[in-house]
Amino acid sequence: MMCRMLEISQNSYNNWQSGKSLKRVNCKKNMEIQIQDIYEKHKQRYGSPRIAEELRKTECWFQTERLQNI
């Protein structure tokens, strides 16, 4: 009932309640910081393929398309 009133799916509500959506937001923010650090560390010469290679050395999971969008 509440999900209908708020116009959200039951799955979204359950993810919010369990904290999954927050983990995803934190991972994205962490990844953005890592990307910026790598970019600055290499004097703004690295593009998405090289940054992806650097990120693969860490434990952060990502999709290449997601990296290109950030």
N, C-alpha and C positions, 0 to 999 in steps of 0.2 A: 504494500500500500504506500509506504513512504517513498519507495523508489519511483513509483508512478507519479506521485505528487512532485518529486524533485526532477522528474524526467531523466533519470539515469538508469543504467542496467543493474540488475542484481549482482552481476559479476564485478562491476566497477565498485559497487558498495562493499562487497566482500573483500576485494583487494585493498580498498581504503582502510577497512577495519583491521585487516591483518598487517597493514603497513607496507604491502608490496609496492603500492604506487609511490610512496615516499622513498623507498629504496631506489626505485628507478630514477626519480628526480635527483637524488643525491649522486647516483652513478653518473648521470648526464652532466651535472655540475662539476664533478670531479674530473670527468673526461675533458670537459671544456678547459679546465685549468691546466691539465696535463698537455693538451694540444697547444695552448698558448705558451707554456713553458718550453716545449720542444721547439716551437716556431721561433721564439726569442733566443733560445740557446744557440740555434744554428743561424743566427743573424738574418732571419726572415727569408731564408733561401729554400726552405723545405716546403714542398707541396704535399697534397694529401697522400700520395703513394709512400713517400719517405716518412711522413708522420705516422702512417699506419704501420710501417715496419718498426718504428721506434716503440709504438704502443703495444705491438705484439710481444715485445720483450717484458712487458709488465703483465700483471694478472687481470687487467681490465678487459672484459669481453666486449666486442663491438662488431657491427657490420660495416663493411667498407662504404656502403651507400650512406649510412648514418654519419660517418666521419666526414664525407664530402659535404653533407648538408650543414654541418656545424662550421 
